[in-house]
Amino acid sequence: MLSVISPCYNEEANVEELYRRVMAVLAQYPQYDFEYVFIDNASTDGTVARLKALAAQDRRVKIIVNTRNFGHIRSPYWGIMQTSGAATIYLASDLQDPPELIPRFIDEWEKGFKLVLATKPVSQSNFVMHRLRRAYYSFLDSISDVPLVKDTTGFGLYDKVVLDDIRQVNDPYPYLRGLFCELGYPIKTVEFNQPRRLRGISKNNFYTLYDIAMLGVISHSLLPIRLASLAGFLLGIGSFLMALLFFVLKLVFWDQFPLGVAPIVIGMFFMFGILLFFVGILGEYVGSIHTYVQKRPIVVERERVNF
């Protein structure tokens, strides 16, 4: 059996077409059984009702409904962990991950690849955001301890062996795209041109994108915290030398060298800015540890259908 998983939140305009397109693709593989799992993050529109109508017609459709919105990382992660197939295919419910790529995933999986990830070097969505994402992935790859796959959103196929390893990690808030690379399995990439969202609005905003970006950095590199230590050391030496220079100049040119307030104020604001920036970096690492040790449930389910 193969599993397909799609997280959704307020996607009533897309789930029925998504289901039809996925099932049309899966019909090409009569040698496999399938389950299609939707995990709904407490949608406030008619998404759940439409999913239940699909589940009533097709027992292969399974639904998990959360008690509340648990965010853009925890809910998809929990859904992936609930699949039971020999491999799991993940795709978003906004139709920007084309189901028609699934045969290429399955073909590569049958050749022996445990991980098949779609990459989007070209996207028809917002040009500026696409370029920023590409720059971020390049930066993250340059500071990461392991090579990371660029331009991937998680759309792809994961073998059960890989997911079992992820379960052993037991990270309540993982950066899955990086964690897959950490495991060391050979990864087959499949390029595609990401289409523009046609219906509904994106659930990503500045906070969610920032959250993913910082999670990727702190999960796969100690460079920021080490830079903070190095910067503190260098700024300390620089401050001492500047203080010594001002002291000598004042002694030599007592009447011609007034200190003034401007250099003091500028230096103070600069130092406080650097300090707060690196305290924020430290806070991200501490926050990650805090999330891990709390051991709260990843999500709380309100109901399940067809399990």
C-alpha positions as protocol buffer text, in pm:
chain_id: "A"
residue {
  index: 1
  type: MET
  ca { x: 0 y: 0 z: 0 }
}
residue {
  index: 2
  type: LEU
  ca { x: 109 y: 355 z: -76 }
}
residue {
  index: 3
  type: SER
  ca { x: -9 y: 656 z: 124 }
}
residue {
  index: 4
  type: VAL
  ca { x: -86 y: 1009 z: 5 }
}
residue {
  index: 5
  type: ILE
  ca { x: -109 y: 1292 z: 260 }
}
residue {
  index: 6
  type: SER
  ca { x: -237 y: 1648 z: 212 }
}
residue {
  index: 7
  type: PRO
  ca { x: -263 y: 1901 z: 496 }
}
residue {
  index: 8
  type: CYS
  ca { x: -536 y: 2158 z: 454 }
}
residue {
  index: 9
  type: TYR
  ca { x: -677 y: 2470 z: 614 }
}
residue {
  index: 10
  type: ASN
  ca { x: -969 y: 2657 z: 454 }
}
residue {
  index: 11
  type: GLU
  ca { x: -922 y: 2487 z: 117 }
}
residue {
  index: 12
  type: GLU
  ca { x: -1285 y: 2407 z: 32 }
}
residue {
  index: 13
  type: ALA
  ca { x: -1234 y: 2543 z: -321 }
}
residue {
  index: 14
  type: ASN
  ca { x: -948 y: 2301 z: -392 }
}
residue {
  index: 15
  type: VAL
  ca { x: -992 y: 1968 z: -210 }
}
residue {
  index: 16
  type: GLU
  ca { x: -1241 y: 1812 z: -452 }
}
residue {
  index: 17
  type: GLU
  ca { x: -1034 y: 1888 z: -761 }
}
residue {
  index: 18
  type: LEU
  ca { x: -723 y: 1774 z: -576 }
}
residue {
  index: 19
  type: TYR
  ca { x: -891 y: 1443 z: -490 }
}
residue {
  index: 20
  type: ARG
  ca { x: -1004 y: 1386 z: -851 }
}
residue {
  index: 21
  type: ARG
  ca { x: -661 y: 1459 z: -995 }
}
residue {
  index: 22
  type: VAL
  ca { x: -478 y: 1242 z: -742 }
}
residue {
  index: 23
  type: MET
  ca { x: -714 y: 949 z: -793 }
}
residue {
  index: 24
  type: ALA
  ca { x: -685 y: 981 z: -1173 }
}
residue {
  index: 25
  type: VAL
  ca { x: -308 y: 943 z: -1134 }
}
residue {
  index: 26
  type: LEU
  ca { x: -330 y: 655 z: -887 }
}
residue {
  index: 27
  type: ALA
  ca { x: -562 y: 465 z: -1122 }
}
residue {
  index: 28
  type: GLN
  ca { x: -254 y: 404 z: -1337 }
}
residue {
  index: 29
  type: TYR
  ca { x: -118 y: 173 z: -1065 }
}
residue {
  index: 30
  type: PRO
  ca { x: -363 y: -115 z: -1012 }
}
residue {
  index: 31
  type: GLN
  ca { x: -82 y: -319 z: -852 }
}
residue {
  index: 32
  type: TYR
  ca { x: -92 y: -92 z: -544 }
}
residue {
  index: 33
  type: ASP
  ca { x: -352 y: -21 z: -280 }
}
residue {
  index: 34
  type: PHE
  ca { x: -377 y: 341 z: -170 }
}
residue {
  index: 35
  type: GLU
  ca { x: -490 y: 551 z: 122 }
}
residue {
  index: 36
  type: TYR
  ca { x: -540 y: 925 z: 91 }
}
residue {
  index: 37
  type: VAL
  ca { x: -509 y: 1104 z: 425 }
}
residue {
  index: 38
  type: PHE
  ca { x: -627 y: 1462 z: 471 }
}
residue {
  index: 39
  type: ILE
  ca { x: -534 y: 1636 z: 796 }
}
residue {
  index: 40
  type: ASP
  ca { x: -747 y: 1945 z: 852 }
}
residue {
  index: 41
  type: ASN
  ca { x: -611 y: 2219 z: 1079 }
}
residue {
  index: 42
  type: ALA
  ca { x: -952 y: 2324 z: 1218 }
}
residue {
  index: 43
  type: SER
  ca { x: -1079 y: 2492 z: 901 }
}
residue {
  index: 44
  type: THR
  ca { x: -1346 y: 2758 z: 947 }
}
residue {
  index: 45
  type: ASP
  ca { x: -1503 y: 2713 z: 603 }
}
residue {
  index: 46
  type: GLY
  ca { x: -1665 y: 2408 z: 440 }
}
residue {
  index: 47
  type: THR
  ca { x: -1345 y: 2208 z: 392 }
}
residue {
  index: 48
  type: VAL
  ca { x: -1431 y: 1935 z: 645 }
}
residue {
  index: 49
  type: ALA
  ca { x: -1782 y: 1888 z: 506 }
}
residue {
  index: 50
  type: ARG
  ca { x: -1646 y: 1840 z: 155 }
}
residue {
  index: 51
  type: LEU
  ca { x: -1383 y: 1597 z: 279 }
}
residue {
  index: 52
  type: LYS
  ca { x: -1645 y: 1394 z: 465 }
}
residue {
  index: 53
  type: ALA
  ca { x: -1855 y: 1374 z: 150 }
}
residue {
  index: 54
  type: LEU
  ca { x: -1552 y: 1234 z: -35 }
}
residue {
  index: 55
  type: ALA
  ca { x: -1481 y: 990 z: 249 }
}
residue {
  index: 56
  type: ALA
  ca { x: -1840 y: 864 z: 239 }
}
residue {
  index: 57
  type: GLN
  ca { x: -1797 y: 778 z: -129 }
}
residue {
  index: 58
  type: ASP
  ca { x: -1442 y: 640 z: -109 }
}
residue {
  index: 59
  type: ARG
  ca { x: -1317 y: 444 z: 193 }
}
residue {
  index: 60
  type: ARG
  ca { x: -959 y: 511 z: 85 }
}
residue {
  index: 61
  type: VAL
  ca { x: -1007 y: 873 z: 190 }
}
residue {
  index: 62
  type: LYS
  ca { x: -917 y: 919 z: 556 }
}
residue {
  index: 63
  type: ILE
  ca { x: -958 y: 1239 z: 754 }
}
residue {
  index: 64
  type: ILE
  ca { x: -797 y: 1377 z: 1069 }
}
residue {
  index: 65
  type: VAL
  ca { x: -957 y: 1693 z: 1208 }
}
residue {
  index: 66
  type: ASN
  ca { x: -760 y: 1891 z: 1469 }
}
residue {
  index: 67
  type: THR
  ca { x: -922 y: 2061 z: 1765 }
}
residue {
  index: 68
  type: ARG
  ca { x: -756 y: 2391 z: 1668 }
}
residue {
  index: 69
  type: ASN
  ca { x: -505 y: 2533 z: 1425 }
}
residue {
  index: 70
  type: PHE
  ca { x: -172 y: 2382 z: 1531 }
}
residue {
  index: 71
  type: GLY
  ca { x: 32 y: 2569 z: 1274 }
}
residue {
  index: 72
  type: HIS
  ca { x: 202 y: 2508 z: 943 }
}
residue {
  index: 73
  type: ILE
  ca { x: 467 y: 2266 z: 1075 }
}
residue {
  index: 74
  type: ARG
  ca { x: 308 y: 2053 z: 1346 }
}
residue {
  index: 75
  type: SER
  ca { x: -10 y: 1957 z: 1159 }
}
residue {
  index: 76
  type: PRO
  ca { x: 153 y: 1837 z: 833 }
}
residue {
  index: 77
  type: TYR
  ca { x: 421 y: 1656 z: 1033 }
}
residue {
  index: 78
  type: TRP
  ca { x: 160 y: 1475 z: 1243 }
}
residue {
  index: 79
  type: GLY
  ca { x: -32 y: 1376 z: 932 }
}
residue {
  index: 80
  type: ILE
  ca { x: 278 y: 1229 z: 770 }
}
residue {
  index: 81
  type: MET
  ca { x: 350 y: 1028 z: 1083 }
}
residue {
  index: 82
  type: GLN
  ca { x: -2 y: 876 z: 1074 }
}
residue {
  index: 83
  type: THR
  ca { x: 37 y: 719 z: 732 }
}
residue {
  index: 84
  type: SER
  ca { x: 98 y: 345 z: 709 }
}
residue {
  index: 85
  type: GLY
  ca { x: 200 y: 279 z: 348 }
}
residue {
  index: 86
  type: ALA
  ca { x: 527 y: 134 z: 222 }
}
residue {
  index: 87
  type: ALA
  ca { x: 590 y: 488 z: 99 }
}
residue {
  index: 88
  type: THR
  ca { x: 416 y: 821 z: 160 }
}
residue {
  index: 89
  type: ILE
  ca { x: 357 y: 1091 z: -100 }
}
residue {
  index: 90
  type: TYR
  ca { x: 319 y: 1442 z: 41 }
}
residue {
  index: 91
  type: LEU
  ca { x: 159 y: 1726 z: -152 }
}
residue {
  index: 92
  type: ALA
  ca { x: -6 y: 2050 z: -48 }
}
residue {
  index: 93
  type: SER
  ca { x: -379 y: 2101 z: -96 }
}
residue {
  index: 94
  type: ASP
  ca { x: -353 y: 2434 z: -283 }
}
residue {
  index: 95
  type: LEU
  ca { x: -284 y: 2261 z: -620 }
}
residue {
  index: 96
  type: GLN
  ca { x: 57 y: 2426 z: -649 }
}
residue {
  index: 97
  type: ASP
  ca { x: 206 y: 2078 z: -608 }
}
residue {
  index: 98
  type: PRO
  ca { x: 88 y: 1908 z: -932 }
}
residue {
  index: 99
  type: PRO
  ca { x: -43 y: 1553 z: -866 }
}
residue {
  index: 100
  type: GLU
  ca { x: 66 y: 1463 z: -1219 }
}
residue {
  index: 101
  type: LEU
  ca { x: 425 y: 1437 z: -1086 }
}
residue {
  index: 102
  type: ILE
  ca { x: 334 y: 1139 z: -867 }
}
residue {
  index: 103
  type: PRO
  ca { x: 416 y: 878 z: -1140 }
}
residue {
  index: 104
  type: ARG
  ca { x: 770 y: 1013 z: -1159 }
}
residue {
  index: 105
  type: PHE
  ca { x: 802 y: 978 z: -781 }
}
residue {
  index: 106
  type: ILE
  ca { x: 678 y: 620 z: -788 }
}
residue {
  index: 107
  type: ASP
  ca { x: 904 y: 528 z: -1080 }
}
residue {
  index: 108
  type: GLU
  ca { x: 1213 y: 658 z: -898 }
}
residue {
  index: 109
  type: TRP
  ca { x: 1104 y: 485 z: -577 }
}
residue {
  index: 110
  type: GLU
  ca { x: 1068 y: 156 z: -764 }
}
residue {
  index: 111
  type: LYS
  ca { x: 1425 y: 202 z: -885 }
}
residue {
  index: 112
  type: GLY
  ca { x: 1541 y: 200 z: -522 }
}
residue {
  index: 113
  type: PHE
  ca { x: 1544 y: 564 z: -407 }
}
residue {
  index: 114
  type: LYS
  ca { x: 1412 y: 605 z: -52 }
}
residue {
  index: 115
  type: LEU
  ca { x: 1358 y: 979 z: -96 }
}
residue {
  index: 116
  type: VAL
  ca { x: 1225 y: 1154 z: -406 }
}
residue {
  index: 117
  type: LEU
  ca { x: 1184 y: 1531 z: -368 }
}
residue {
  index: 118
  type: ALA
  ca { x: 1036 y: 1780 z: -612 }
}
residue {
  index: 119
  type: THR
  ca { x: 1231 y: 2102 z: -664 }
}
residue {
  index: 120
  type: LYS
  ca { x: 1099 y: 2423 z: -817 }
}
residue {
  index: 121
  type: PRO
  ca { x: 1380 y: 2621 z: -984 }
}
residue {
  index: 122
  type: VAL
  ca { x: 1103 y: 2808 z: -1170 }
}
residue {
  index: 123
  type: SER
  ca { x: 783 y: 2933 z: -1010 }
}
residue {
  index: 124
  type: GLN
  ca { x: 487 y: 3126 z: -1149 }
}
residue {
  index: 125
  type: SER
  ca { x: 408 y: 3262 z: -803 }
}
residue {
  index: 126
  type: ASN
  ca { x: 541 y: 3592 z: -663 }
}
residue {
  index: 127
  type: PHE
  ca { x: 877 y: 3658 z: -832 }
}
residue {
  index: 128
  type: VAL
  ca { x: 1028 y: 3850 z: -540 }
}
residue {
  index: 129
  type: MET
  ca { x: 934 y: 3581 z: -285 }
}
residue {
  index: 130
  type: HIS
  ca { x: 1069 y: 3309 z: -514 }
}
residue {
  index: 131
  type: ARG
  ca { x: 1405 y: 3487 z: -543 }
}
residue {
  index: 132
  type: LEU
  ca { x: 1419 y: 3544 z: -167 }
}
residue {
  index: 133
  type: ARG
  ca { x: 1349 y: 3175 z: -108 }
}
residue {
  index: 134
  type: ARG
  ca { x: 1626 y: 3076 z: -347 }
}
residue {
  index: 135
  type: ALA
  ca { x: 1869 y: 3312 z: -173 }
}
residue {
  index: 136
  type: TYR
  ca { x: 1767 y: 3169 z: 165 }
}
residue {
  index: 137
  type: TYR
  ca { x: 1819 y: 2809 z: 53 }
}
residue {
  index: 138
  type: SER
  ca { x: 2163 y: 2898 z: -83 }
}
residue {
  index: 139
  type: PHE
  ca { x: 2253 y: 3067 z: 246 }
}
residue {
  index: 140
  type: LEU
  ca { x: 2120 y: 2775 z: 453 }
}
residue {
  index: 141
  type: ASP
  ca { x: 2311 y: 2523 z: 243 }
}
residue {
  index: 142
  type: SER
  ca { x: 2632 y: 2724 z: 285 }
}
residue {
  index: 143
  type: ILE
  ca { x: 2615 y: 2721 z: 668 }
}
residue {
  index: 144
  type: SER
  ca { x: 2462 y: 2375 z: 719 }
}
residue {
  index: 145
  type: ASP
  ca { x: 2666 y: 2083 z: 845 }
}
residue {
  index: 146
  type: VAL
  ca { x: 2519 y: 1863 z: 566 }
}
residue {
  index: 147
  type: PRO
  ca { x: 2429 y: 1946 z: 203 }
}
residue {
  index: 148
  type: LEU
  ca { x: 2062 y: 2043 z: 174 }
}
residue {
  index: 149
  type: VAL
  ca { x: 1828 y: 2013 z: -123 }
}
residue {
  index: 150
  type: LYS
  ca { x: 1749 y: 2358 z: -261 }
}
residue {
  index: 151
  type: ASP
  ca { x: 1412 y: 2483 z: -388 }
}
residue {
  index: 152
  type: THR
  ca { x: 1208 y: 2207 z: -226 }
}
residue {
  index: 153
  type: THR
  ca { x: 884 y: 2253 z: -34 }
}
residue {
  index: 154
  type: GLY
  ca { x: 856 y: 1896 z: 95 }
}
residue {
  index: 155
  type: PHE
  ca { x: 653 y: 1782 z: -205 }
}
residue {
  index: 156
  type: GLY
  ca { x: 772 y: 1431 z: -280 }
}
residue {
  index: 157
  type: LEU
  ca { x: 780 y: 1065 z: -178 }
}
residue {
  index: 158
  type: TYR
  ca { x: 922 y: 924 z: 146 }
}
residue {
  index: 159
  type: ASP
  ca { x: 988 y: 555 z: 200 }
}
residue {
  index: 160
  type: LYS
  ca { x: 857 y: 396 z: 521 }
}
residue {
  index: 161
  type: VAL
  ca { x: 1216 y: 328 z: 627 }
}
residue {
  index: 162
  type: VAL
  ca { x: 1286 y: 702 z: 622 }
}
residue {
  index: 163
  type: LEU
  ca { x: 969 y: 785 z: 816 }
}
residue {
  index: 164
  type: ASP
  ca { x: 1052 y: 521 z: 1076 }
}
residue {
  index: 165
  type: ASP
  ca { x: 1387 y: 693 z: 1128 }
}
residue {
  index: 166
  type: ILE
  ca { x: 1205 y: 1027 z: 1166 }
}
residue {
  index: 167
  type: ARG
  ca { x: 979 y: 870 z: 1428 }
}
residue {
  index: 168
  type: GLN
  ca { x: 1287 y: 762 z: 1623 }
}
residue {
  index: 169
  type: VAL
  ca { x: 1413 y: 1122 z: 1625 }
}
residue {
  index: 170
  type: ASN
  ca { x: 1083 y: 1225 z: 1789 }
}
residue {
  index: 171
  type: ASP
  ca { x: 1129 y: 1597 z: 1725 }
}
residue {
  index: 172
  type: PRO
  ca { x: 804 y: 1782 z: 1809 }
}
residue {
  index: 173
  type: TYR
  ca { x: 884 y: 2075 z: 1577 }
}
residue {
  index: 174
  type: PRO
  ca { x: 1110 y: 1949 z: 1298 }
}
residue {
  index: 175
  type: TYR
  ca { x: 1247 y: 2113 z: 988 }
}
residue {
  index: 176
  type: LEU
  ca { x: 1165 y: 1807 z: 780 }
}
residue {
  index: 177
  type: ARG
  ca { x: 1335 y: 1918 z: 460 }
}
residue {
  index: 178
  type: GLY
  ca { x: 1664 y: 1940 z: 646 }
}
residue {
  index: 179
  type: LEU
  ca { x: 1604 y: 1634 z: 861 }
}
residue {
  index: 180
  type: PHE
  ca { x: 1563 y: 1416 z: 552 }
}
residue {
  index: 181
  type: CYS
  ca { x: 1906 y: 1531 z: 435 }
}
residue {
  index: 182
  type: GLU
  ca { x: 2054 y: 1466 z: 780 }
}
residue {
  index: 183
  type: LEU
  ca { x: 1963 y: 1098 z: 754 }
}
residue {
  index: 184
  type: GLY
  ca { x: 2200 y: 1050 z: 462 }
}
residue {
  index: 185
  type: TYR
  ca { x: 1979 y: 852 z: 222 }
}
residue {
  index: 186
  type: PRO
  ca { x: 2042 y: 921 z: -149 }
}
residue {
  index: 187
  type: ILE
  ca { x: 1785 y: 1175 z: -269 }
}
residue {
  index: 188
  type: LYS
  ca { x: 1644 y: 1184 z: -620 }
}
residue {
  index: 189
  type: THR
  ca { x: 1521 y: 1527 z: -723 }
}
residue {
  index: 190
  type: VAL
  ca { x: 1249 y: 1597 z: -979 }
}
residue {
  index: 191
  type: GLU
  ca { x: 1224 y: 1950 z: -1117 }
}
residue {
  index: 192
  type: PHE
  ca { x: 892 y: 2115 z: -1192 }
}
residue {
  index: 193
  type: ASN
  ca { x: 750 y: 2455 z: -1274 }
}
residue {
  index: 194
  type: GLN
  ca { x: 535 y: 2555 z: -979 }
}
residue {
  index: 195
  type: PRO
  ca { x: 200 y: 2694 z: -1100 }
}
residue {
  index: 196
  type: ARG
  ca { x: 29 y: 2996 z: -953 }
}
residue {
  index: 197
  type: ARG
  ca { x: -243 y: 2941 z: -694 }
}
residue {
  index: 198
  type: LEU
  ca { x: -575 y: 2974 z: -877 }
}
residue {
  index: 199
  type: ARG
  ca { x: -829 y: 2963 z: -593 }
}
residue {
  index: 200
  type: GLY
  ca { x: -817 y: 3073 z: -232 }
}
residue {
  index: 201
  type: ILE
  ca { x: -541 y: 3269 z: -60 }
}
residue {
  index: 202
  type: SER
  ca { x: -205 y: 3152 z: 64 }
}
residue {
  index: 203
  type: LYS
  ca { x: -191 y: 3073 z: 436 }
}
residue {
  index: 204
  type: ASN
  ca { x: 174 y: 3176 z: 450 }
}
residue {
  index: 205
  type: ASN
  ca { x: 256 y: 3522 z: 584 }
}
residue {
  index: 206
  type: PHE
  ca { x: 569 y: 3697 z: 706 }
}
residue {
  index: 207
  type: TYR
  ca { x: 561 y: 3521 z: 1043 }
}
residue {
  index: 208
  type: THR
  ca { x: 519 y: 3168 z: 903 }
}
residue {
  index: 209
  type: LEU
  ca { x: 797 y: 3222 z: 649 }
}
residue {
  index: 210
  type: TYR
  ca { x: 1023 y: 3370 z: 917 }
}
residue {
  index: 211
  type: ASP
  ca { x: 942 y: 3077 z: 1145 }
}
residue {
  index: 212
  type: ILE
  ca { x: 1041 y: 2823 z: 880 }
}
residue {
  index: 213
  type: ALA
  ca { x: 1355 y: 3018 z: 793 }
}
residue {
  index: 214
  type: MET
  ca { x: 1479 y: 3043 z: 1153 }
}
residue {
  index: 215
  type: LEU
  ca { x: 1385 y: 2680 z: 1221 }
}
residue {
  index: 216
  type: GLY
  ca { x: 1599 y: 2572 z: 928 }
}
residue {
  index: 217
  type: VAL
  ca { x: 1897 y: 2776 z: 1049 }
}
residue {
  index: 218
  type: ILE
  ca { x: 1894 y: 2670 z: 1415 }
}
residue {
  index: 219
  type: SER
  ca { x: 1818 y: 2306 z: 1330 }
}
residue {
  index: 220
  type: HIS
  ca { x: 2114 y: 2257 z: 1100 }
}
residue {
  index: 221
  type: SER
  ca { x: 2390 y: 2498 z: 1197 }
}
residue {
  index: 222
  type: LEU
  ca { x: 2573 y: 2631 z: 1503 }
}
residue {
  index: 223
  type: LEU
  ca { x: 2732 y: 2906 z: 1295 }
}
residue {
  index: 224
  type: PRO
  ca { x: 2502 y: 3191 z: 1413 }
}
residue {
  index: 225
  type: ILE
  ca { x: 2567 y: 3129 z: 1781 }
}
residue {
  index: 226
  type: ARG
  ca { x: 2941 y: 3095 z: 1715 }
}
residue {
  index: 227
  type: LEU
  ca { x: 2939 y: 3419 z: 1516 }
}
residue {
  index: 228
  type: ALA
  ca { x: 2773 y: 3583 z: 1815 }
}
residue {
  index: 229
  type: SER
  ca { x: 3061 y: 3472 z: 2037 }
}
residue {
  index: 230
  type: LEU
  ca { x: 3321 y: 3583 z: 1783 }
}
residue {
  index: 231
  type: ALA
  ca { x: 3151 y: 3919 z: 1730 }
}
residue {
  index: 232
  type: GLY
  ca { x: 3134 y: 3978 z: 2104 }
}
residue {
  index: 233
  type: PHE
  ca { x: 3504 y: 3904 z: 2136 }
}
residue {
  index: 234
  type: LEU
  ca { x: 3602 y: 4132 z: 1844 }
}
residue {
  index: 235
  type: LEU
  ca { x: 3373 y: 4415 z: 1954 }
}
residue {
  index: 236
  type: GLY
  ca { x: 3514 y: 4391 z: 2306 }
}
residue {
  index: 237
  type: ILE
  ca { x: 3868 y: 4427 z: 2176 }
}
residue {
  index: 238
  type: GLY
  ca { x: 3762 y: 4710 z: 1945 }
}
residue {
  index: 239
  type: SER
  ca { x: 3586 y: 4894 z: 2225 }
}
residue {
  index: 240
  type: PHE
  ca { x: 3892 y: 4865 z: 2449 }
}
residue {
  index: 241
  type: LEU
  ca { x: 4124 y: 4996 z: 2174 }
}
residue {
  index: 242
  type: MET
  ca { x: 3887 y: 5286 z: 2097 }
}
residue {
  index: 243
  type: ALA
  ca { x: 3869 y: 5376 z: 2465 }
}
residue {
  index: 244
  type: LEU
  ca { x: 4248 y: 5368 z: 2487 }
}
residue {
  index: 245
  type: LEU
  ca { x: 4280 y: 5586 z: 2175 }
}
residue {
  index: 246
  type: PHE
  ca { x: 4034 y: 5846 z: 2308 }
}
residue {
  index: 247
  type: PHE
  ca { x: 4217 y: 5850 z: 2641 }
}
residue {
  index: 248
  type: VAL
  ca { x: 4557 y: 5912 z: 2478 }
}
residue {
  index: 249
  type: LEU
  ca { x: 4420 y: 6180 z: 2244 }
}
residue {
  index: 250
  type: LYS
  ca { x: 4255 y: 6358 z: 2533 }
}
residue {
  index: 251
  type: LEU
  ca { x: 4577 y: 6359 z: 2732 }
}
residue {
  index: 252
  type: VAL
  ca { x: 4784 y: 6485 z: 2438 }
}
residue {
  index: 253
  type: PHE
  ca { x: 4533 y: 6742 z: 2309 }
}
residue {
  index: 254
  type: TRP
  ca { x: 4354 y: 6835 z: 2630 }
}
residue {
  index: 255
  type: ASP
  ca { x: 4203 y: 7163 z: 2513 }
}
residue {
  index: 256
  type: GLN
  ca { x: 4167 y: 7085 z: 2141 }
}
residue {
  index: 257
  type: PHE
  ca { x: 3998 y: 6745 z: 2175 }
}
residue {
  index: 258
  type: PRO
  ca { x: 3649 y: 6771 z: 2327 }
}
residue {
  index: 259
  type: LEU
  ca { x: 3486 y: 6429 z: 2348 }
}
residue {
  index: 260
  type: GLY
  ca { x: 3129 y: 6536 z: 2270 }
}
residue {
  index: 261
  type: VAL
  ca { x: 2811 y: 6334 z: 2313 }
}
residue {
  index: 262
  type: ALA
  ca { x: 2758 y: 6213 z: 1954 }
}
residue {
  index: 263
  type: PRO
  ca { x: 3029 y: 5940 z: 1949 }
}
residue {
  index: 264
  type: ILE
  ca { x: 2906 y: 5809 z: 2282 }
}
residue {
  index: 265
  type: VAL
  ca { x: 2540 y: 5792 z: 2173 }
}
residue {
  index: 266
  type: ILE
  ca { x: 2623 y: 5636 z: 1834 }
}
residue {
  index: 267
  type: GLY
  ca { x: 2851 y: 5379 z: 1991 }
}
residue {
  index: 268
  type: MET
  ca { x: 2595 y: 5295 z: 2258 }
}
residue {
  index: 269
  type: PHE
  ca { x: 2314 y: 5239 z: 2009 }
}
residue {
  index: 270
  type: PHE
  ca { x: 2542 y: 5033 z: 1786 }
}
residue {
  index: 271
  type: MET
  ca { x: 2650 y: 4810 z: 2073 }
}
residue {
  index: 272
  type: PHE
  ca { x: 2294 y: 4764 z: 2199 }
}
residue {
  index: 273
  type: GLY
  ca { x: 2178 y: 4678 z: 1846 }
}
residue {
  index: 274
  type: ILE
  ca { x: 2445 y: 4411 z: 1811 }
}
residue {
  index: 275
  type: LEU
  ca { x: 2370 y: 4282 z: 2160 }
}
residue {
  index: 276
  type: LEU
  ca { x: 1995 y: 4252 z: 2102 }
}
residue {
  index: 277
  type: PHE
  ca { x: 2047 y: 4083 z: 1766 }
}
residue {
  index: 278
  type: PHE
  ca { x: 2262 y: 3810 z: 1915 }
}
residue {
  index: 279
  type: VAL
  ca { x: 2040 y: 3774 z: 2221 }
}
residue {
  index: 280
  type: GLY
  ca { x: 1761 y: 3706 z: 1970 }
}
residue {
  index: 281
  type: ILE
  ca { x: 1975 y: 3438 z: 1802 }
}
residue {
  index: 282
  type: LEU
  ca { x: 2046 y: 3281 z: 2140 }
}
residue {
  index: 283
  type: GLY
  ca { x: 1674 y: 3297 z: 2219 }
}
residue {
  index: 284
  type: GLU
  ca { x: 1591 y: 3099 z: 1904 }
}
residue {
  index: 285
  type: TYR
  ca { x: 1818 y: 2815 z: 2017 }
}
residue {
  index: 286
  type: VAL
  ca { x: 1680 y: 2825 z: 2372 }
}
residue {
  index: 287
  type: GLY
  ca { x: 1324 y: 2833 z: 2236 }
}
residue {
  index: 288
  type: SER
  ca { x: 1395 y: 2525 z: 2026 }
}
residue {
  index: 289
  type: ILE
  ca { x: 1522 y: 2340 z: 2333 }
}
residue {
  index: 290
  type: HIS
  ca { x: 1219 y: 2461 z: 2531 }
}
residue {
  index: 291
  type: THR
  ca { x: 980 y: 2324 z: 2268 }
}
residue {
  index: 292
  type: TYR
  ca { x: 1159 y: 1988 z: 2272 }
}
residue {
  index: 293
  type: VAL
  ca { x: 1159 y: 1940 z: 2650 }
}
residue {
  index: 294
  type: GLN
  ca { x: 797 y: 2045 z: 2705 }
}
residue {
  index: 295
  type: LYS
  ca { x: 675 y: 1717 z: 2554 }
}
residue {
  index: 296
  type: ARG
  ca { x: 336 y: 1861 z: 2466 }
}
residue {
  index: 297
  type: PRO
  ca { x: 129 y: 1670 z: 2206 }
}
residue {
  index: 298
  type: ILE
  ca { x: 214 y: 1764 z: 1850 }
}
residue {
  index: 299
  type: VAL
  ca { x: -156 y: 1807 z: 1776 }
}
residue {
  index: 300
  type: VAL
  ca { x: -482 y: 1714 z: 1948 }
}
residue {
  index: 301
  type: GLU
  ca { x: -736 y: 1544 z: 1724 }
}
residue {
  index: 302
  type: ARG
  ca { x: -1106 y: 1617 z: 1733 }
}
residue {
  index: 303
  type: GLU
  ca { x: -1207 y: 1322 z: 1514 }
}
residue {
  index: 304
  type: ARG
  ca { x: -1093 y: 1067 z: 1262 }
}
residue {
  index: 305
  type: VAL
  ca { x: -1283 y: 933 z: 963 }
}
residue {
  index: 306
  type: ASN
  ca { x: -1230 y: 597 z: 785 }
}
residue {
  index: 307
  type: PHE
  ca { x: -932 y: 492 z: 997 }
}
